Amino acid sequence: MSQIVSQSNGSPVQLDRNKAIIWARYLIDSHDWLIFATRVTRTNAETGPLTSPIKLLSLSLLTPSGKIVYETMLKPQEMIPAGLLNEHGLDYSVVFNAQPFSDIVVNLGRLISGKQILAWDLNAQQALFDQLCTQFAQPPLPFAGYSLRPEYARFVGEFDANMGNYKPQTLAVDGPSATAECRAMLNTLTTMASTSQTRDTAATGHQGWTAELYKPKVNAKDKIKDFLGL
């Protein structure tokens, strides 16, 4: 990742914001990735993530065009109140077709094989599935891909001098379901990719970042690795 330098007024460095825009453009231009989100309710949320048993879990996987390729819920170990199902935004068909975790691992693994995943926080999703794989005695399911949250923070550009980084942003989601979160990520990514890059000619005397730097590669993974200099 690029080194982040704060401006005196706390606004984003133009280079960082432009990189976030180009990152989004590279990803939008590819089709070898999927959008993934989960929604989790724990029996005692106050104890913190990964420490309390899961009461209800639902998940969704979308294509870059917004088509749902997989939407399901973990088959619960007990009766789930209707109100909790509503909090997850689940319709009857998803509830009726709830699956044991062993089936979820097989189905999800098959669908994401050879593809990158875009999640709001990919590390959090990996930690969740690591916990579930251990709990249900299933083989690990590694995720490869990207987190939208840090790139969106750079795009918005609220710099925190005390943290030495951009402030985390919330994702505006229209609805309670995991599918709604996936669509919110797609909308956010599209907004980033369609935003004009900032020219910094006045400040530096050169042309700044322009569309000339946007050169599509073979696939999303190679594009982003090349862009980040990895």
C-alpha positions as a Markdown table, in Angstrom:
| # | Residue | x | y | z |
|---|---|---|---|---|
| 1 | Met | 0.0 | 0.0 | 0.0 |
| 2 | Ser | 1.1 | 3.6 | -0.5 |
| 3 | Gln | 2.5 | 5.7 | 2.3 |
| 4 | Ile | -0.2 | 8.0 | 3.7 |
| 5 | Val | 0.8 | 11.6 | 4.3 |
| 6 | Ser | -1.5 | 14.0 | 6.0 |
| 7 | Gln | -2.2 | 17.5 | 4.7 |
| 8 | Ser | -2.4 | 20.3 | 7.2 |
| 9 | Asn | -6.2 | 20.7 | 6.8 |
| 10 | Gly | -6.8 | 17.0 | 7.3 |
| 11 | Ser | -8.0 | 16.5 | 3.7 |
| 12 | Pro | -6.9 | 13.4 | 1.7 |
| 13 | Val | -3.6 | 13.4 | -0.2 |
| 14 | Gln | -4.7 | 13.5 | -3.8 |
| 15 | Leu | -2.4 | 10.6 | -4.7 |
| 16 | Asp | -4.1 | 8.3 | -2.2 |
| 17 | Arg | -7.6 | 9.2 | -3.3 |
| 18 | Asn | -6.6 | 8.7 | -6.9 |
| 19 | Lys | -5.1 | 5.3 | -6.2 |
| 20 | Ala | -8.4 | 4.2 | -4.5 |
| 21 | Ile | -10.3 | 5.3 | -7.6 |
| 22 | Ile | -8.0 | 3.4 | -9.9 |
| 23 | Trp | -8.1 | 0.4 | -7.7 |
| 24 | Ala | -11.9 | 0.4 | -8.1 |
| 25 | Arg | -11.6 | 0.8 | -11.8 |
| 26 | Tyr | -9.3 | -2.1 | -12.2 |
| 27 | Leu | -11.7 | -4.3 | -10.2 |
| 28 | Ile | -14.8 | -3.1 | -12.0 |
| 29 | Asp | -13.1 | -3.9 | -15.4 |
| 30 | Ser | -12.6 | -7.5 | -14.4 |
| 31 | His | -15.1 | -10.4 | -14.1 |
| 32 | Asp | -13.1 | -12.9 | -12.1 |
| 33 | Trp | -14.3 | -11.8 | -8.7 |
| 34 | Leu | -17.4 | -12.1 | -6.5 |
| 35 | Ile | -19.0 | -10.0 | -3.8 |
| 36 | Phe | -19.5 | -11.7 | -0.4 |
| 37 | Ala | -21.2 | -10.8 | 2.8 |
| 38 | Thr | -22.5 | -12.5 | 5.9 |
| 39 | Arg | -24.9 | -11.4 | 8.7 |
| 40 | Val | -24.4 | -13.0 | 12.1 |
| 41 | Thr | -26.4 | -12.9 | 15.3 |
| 42 | Arg | -24.7 | -14.4 | 18.4 |
| 43 | Thr | -26.4 | -15.6 | 21.5 |
| 44 | Asn | -24.6 | -13.0 | 23.6 |
| 45 | Ala | -23.3 | -10.2 | 21.4 |
| 46 | Glu | -21.9 | -8.3 | 24.3 |
| 47 | Thr | -19.1 | -10.8 | 24.8 |
| 48 | Gly | -17.5 | -9.7 | 21.6 |
| 49 | Pro | -17.0 | -11.3 | 18.1 |
| 50 | Leu | -15.8 | -14.9 | 17.9 |
| 51 | Thr | -16.4 | -15.5 | 21.6 |
| 52 | Ser | -20.2 | -16.2 | 21.7 |
| 53 | Pro | -22.0 | -19.1 | 19.9 |
| 54 | Ile | -23.7 | -18.2 | 16.7 |
| 55 | Lys | -27.5 | -18.2 | 16.9 |
| 56 | Leu | -28.2 | -17.3 | 13.2 |
| 57 | Leu | -25.9 | -16.8 | 10.2 |
| 58 | Ser | -26.9 | -15.9 | 6.7 |
| 59 | Leu | -24.7 | -15.2 | 3.7 |
| 60 | Ser | -24.8 | -14.0 | 0.2 |
| 61 | Leu | -22.6 | -14.2 | -2.9 |
| 62 | Leu | -23.1 | -11.9 | -5.9 |
| 63 | Thr | -21.5 | -11.5 | -9.3 |
| 64 | Pro | -20.0 | -8.1 | -10.4 |
| 65 | Ser | -23.2 | -7.5 | -12.3 |
| 66 | Gly | -25.3 | -7.9 | -9.1 |
| 67 | Lys | -26.7 | -11.3 | -9.7 |
| 68 | Ile | -27.2 | -13.6 | -6.7 |
| 69 | Val | -25.3 | -16.8 | -7.2 |
| 70 | Tyr | -25.7 | -18.1 | -3.7 |
| 71 | Glu | -27.8 | -17.1 | -0.7 |
| 72 | Thr | -28.5 | -19.3 | 2.3 |
| 73 | Met | -28.6 | -19.5 | 6.0 |
| 74 | Leu | -26.9 | -21.9 | 8.4 |
| 75 | Lys | -29.3 | -24.6 | 9.5 |
| 76 | Pro | -30.1 | -23.6 | 13.1 |
| 77 | Gln | -29.7 | -25.9 | 16.1 |
| 78 | Glu | -32.9 | -24.5 | 17.6 |
| 79 | Met | -36.1 | -22.7 | 16.7 |
| 80 | Ile | -35.4 | -19.2 | 15.5 |
| 81 | Pro | -38.0 | -16.5 | 16.2 |
| 82 | Ala | -39.6 | -14.9 | 13.2 |
| 83 | Gly | -38.4 | -11.5 | 14.4 |
| 84 | Leu | -34.8 | -12.6 | 14.2 |
| 85 | Leu | -35.3 | -13.9 | 10.6 |
| 86 | Asn | -36.8 | -10.5 | 9.7 |
| 87 | Glu | -33.7 | -8.8 | 11.2 |
| 88 | His | -31.6 | -10.8 | 8.7 |
| 89 | Gly | -33.9 | -9.9 | 5.8 |
| 90 | Leu | -34.6 | -13.5 | 4.9 |
| 91 | Asp | -37.5 | -14.6 | 2.9 |
| 92 | Tyr | -39.3 | -18.0 | 3.3 |
| 93 | Ser | -37.4 | -19.7 | 0.5 |
| 94 | Val | -34.0 | -19.0 | 2.1 |
| 95 | Val | -35.2 | -20.2 | 5.5 |
| 96 | Phe | -36.8 | -23.3 | 4.0 |
| 97 | Asn | -33.6 | -24.2 | 2.3 |
| 98 | Ala | -31.3 | -23.6 | 5.2 |
| 99 | Gln | -28.2 | -25.8 | 5.0 |
| 100 | Pro | -25.8 | -27.5 | 7.4 |
| 101 | Phe | -22.4 | -25.9 | 7.5 |
| 102 | Ser | -20.8 | -28.9 | 5.7 |
| 103 | Asp | -22.9 | -28.2 | 2.7 |
| 104 | Ile | -22.2 | -24.5 | 2.9 |
| 105 | Val | -18.4 | -25.2 | 2.8 |
| 106 | Val | -18.8 | -27.4 | -0.2 |
| 107 | Asn | -21.1 | -25.1 | -2.2 |
| 108 | Leu | -19.2 | -21.9 | -1.3 |
| 109 | Gly | -15.8 | -23.5 | -2.0 |
| 110 | Arg | -17.0 | -24.6 | -5.4 |
| 111 | Leu | -18.4 | -21.2 | -6.3 |
| 112 | Ile | -15.3 | -19.1 | -5.3 |
| 113 | Ser | -12.7 | -21.5 | -6.7 |
| 114 | Gly | -10.4 | -19.6 | -8.9 |
| 115 | Lys | -12.0 | -16.3 | -8.1 |
| 116 | Gln | -11.2 | -13.3 | -5.9 |
| 117 | Ile | -13.7 | -12.2 | -3.2 |
| 118 | Leu | -14.6 | -8.6 | -2.5 |
| 119 | Ala | -15.8 | -8.2 | 1.1 |
| 120 | Trp | -16.2 | -5.2 | 3.3 |
| 121 | Asp | -13.6 | -6.7 | 5.7 |
| 122 | Leu | -12.1 | -9.9 | 4.2 |
| 123 | Asn | -10.1 | -10.6 | 7.4 |
| 124 | Ala | -13.2 | -10.6 | 9.5 |
| 125 | Gln | -14.9 | -13.0 | 7.1 |
| 126 | Gln | -11.9 | -15.3 | 7.2 |
| 127 | Ala | -11.9 | -15.3 | 11.0 |
| 128 | Leu | -15.6 | -16.1 | 11.1 |
| 129 | Phe | -15.2 | -19.1 | 8.7 |
| 130 | Asp | -12.1 | -20.3 | 10.5 |
| 131 | Gln | -14.2 | -20.4 | 13.7 |
| 132 | Leu | -17.1 | -22.2 | 12.0 |
| 133 | Cys | -14.8 | -24.7 | 10.3 |
| 134 | Thr | -13.3 | -25.6 | 13.6 |
| 135 | Gln | -16.7 | -25.7 | 15.3 |
| 136 | Phe | -18.2 | -28.0 | 12.7 |
| 137 | Ala | -15.0 | -30.0 | 12.1 |
| 138 | Gln | -14.7 | -29.0 | 8.4 |
| 139 | Pro | -11.5 | -28.4 | 6.4 |
| 140 | Pro | -10.4 | -24.8 | 6.2 |
| 141 | Leu | -11.9 | -22.6 | 3.6 |
| 142 | Pro | -9.4 | -19.9 | 2.6 |
| 143 | Phe | -10.6 | -16.7 | 1.0 |
| 144 | Ala | -8.5 | -14.8 | -1.5 |
| 145 | Gly | -9.4 | -11.2 | -2.4 |
| 146 | Tyr | -9.8 | -7.7 | -1.2 |
| 147 | Ser | -11.4 | -5.6 | 1.5 |
| 148 | Leu | -13.4 | -2.6 | 0.4 |
| 149 | Arg | -13.3 | -0.8 | 3.7 |
| 150 | Pro | -9.7 | 0.5 | 3.7 |
| 151 | Glu | -10.0 | 1.6 | 0.0 |
| 152 | Tyr | -13.2 | 3.4 | 0.7 |
| 153 | Ala | -11.6 | 5.2 | 3.7 |
| 154 | Arg | -8.9 | 6.5 | 1.4 |
| 155 | Phe | -11.5 | 7.5 | -1.2 |
| 156 | Val | -13.5 | 9.5 | 1.4 |
| 157 | Gly | -10.3 | 10.9 | 2.9 |
| 158 | Glu | -11.1 | 11.8 | 6.5 |
| 159 | Phe | -7.6 | 11.7 | 7.8 |
| 160 | Asp | -6.9 | 11.1 | 11.6 |
| 161 | Ala | -3.6 | 12.6 | 12.5 |
| 162 | Asn | -3.6 | 10.7 | 15.8 |
| 163 | Met | -4.1 | 7.4 | 14.1 |
| 164 | Gly | -1.8 | 8.2 | 11.2 |
| 165 | Asn | -4.4 | 6.8 | 8.9 |
| 166 | Tyr | -7.7 | 7.5 | 7.3 |
| 167 | Lys | -10.8 | 7.1 | 9.5 |
| 168 | Pro | -12.9 | 4.0 | 9.0 |
| 169 | Gln | -16.1 | 4.6 | 7.2 |
| 170 | Thr | -19.5 | 2.9 | 7.5 |
| 171 | Leu | -21.2 | 1.2 | 4.6 |
| 172 | Ala | -24.6 | 2.6 | 3.7 |
| 173 | Val | -26.8 | -0.5 | 3.4 |
| 174 | Asp | -30.4 | -0.3 | 2.3 |
| 175 | Gly | -31.8 | -3.3 | 4.1 |
| 176 | Pro | -30.8 | -5.9 | 6.7 |
| 177 | Ser | -29.8 | -8.8 | 4.6 |
| 178 | Ala | -26.4 | -10.0 | 3.5 |
| 179 | Thr | -27.5 | -9.5 | -0.1 |
| 180 | Ala | -28.3 | -5.9 | 0.7 |
| 181 | Glu | -24.7 | -5.5 | 2.0 |
| 182 | Cys | -23.3 | -7.0 | -1.2 |
| 183 | Arg | -25.3 | -4.6 | -3.3 |
| 184 | Ala | -24.2 | -1.7 | -1.1 |
| 185 | Met | -20.6 | -2.7 | -1.7 |
| 186 | Leu | -21.2 | -2.9 | -5.5 |
| 187 | Asn | -22.8 | 0.6 | -5.5 |
| 188 | Thr | -19.9 | 2.0 | -3.5 |
| 189 | Leu | -17.3 | 0.4 | -5.7 |
| 190 | Thr | -19.1 | 1.8 | -8.8 |
| 191 | Thr | -19.3 | 5.3 | -7.3 |
| 192 | Met | -15.5 | 5.1 | -6.6 |
| 193 | Ala | -14.7 | 3.9 | -10.1 |
| 194 | Ser | -16.8 | 6.5 | -11.8 |
| 195 | Thr | -15.4 | 9.4 | -9.9 |
| 196 | Ser | -13.0 | 11.7 | -11.7 |
| 197 | Gln | -9.4 | 11.6 | -10.6 |
| 198 | Thr | -8.0 | 14.8 | -9.1 |
| 199 | Arg | -5.4 | 16.7 | -11.0 |
| 200 | Asp | -2.7 | 18.4 | -8.9 |
| 201 | Thr | -1.1 | 20.6 | -11.5 |
| 202 | Ala | -1.5 | 23.7 | -9.5 |
| 203 | Ala | 0.2 | 22.3 | -6.5 |
| 204 | Thr | 3.0 | 20.4 | -8.1 |
| 205 | Gly | 3.4 | 21.7 | -11.6 |
| 206 | His | 2.8 | 18.3 | -13.2 |
| 207 | Gln | -0.2 | 16.7 | -14.7 |
| 208 | Gly | -1.0 | 14.4 | -11.7 |
| 209 | Trp | -2.8 | 11.1 | -12.1 |
| 210 | Thr | -4.8 | 10.8 | -15.3 |
| 211 | Ala | -6.6 | 8.0 | -17.1 |
| 212 | Glu | -3.3 | 7.2 | -18.8 |
| 213 | Leu | -2.3 | 5.2 | -15.7 |
| 214 | Tyr | -5.3 | 3.0 | -16.0 |
| 215 | Lys | -4.0 | 0.1 | -18.1 |
| 216 | Pro | -6.1 | -3.1 | -17.8 |
| 217 | Lys | -4.2 | -6.3 | -17.2 |
| 218 | Val | -5.2 | -9.9 | -17.6 |
| 219 | Asn | -7.3 | -10.3 | -14.5 |
| 220 | Ala | -8.2 | -8.6 | -11.3 |
| 221 | Lys | -5.6 | -10.2 | -9.2 |
| 222 | Asp | -2.7 | -9.3 | -11.6 |
| 223 | Lys | -4.1 | -5.8 | -12.1 |
| 224 | Ile | -4.2 | -4.9 | -8.5 |
| 225 | Lys | -0.9 | -6.6 | -7.7 |
| 226 | Asp | 0.7 | -4.6 | -10.5 |
| 227 | Phe | -0.9 | -1.4 | -9.4 |
| 228 | Leu | 0.3 | -1.8 | -5.8 |
| 229 | Gly | 3.7 | -2.8 | -7.0 |
| 230 | Leu | 3.6 | -6.3 | -5.4 |
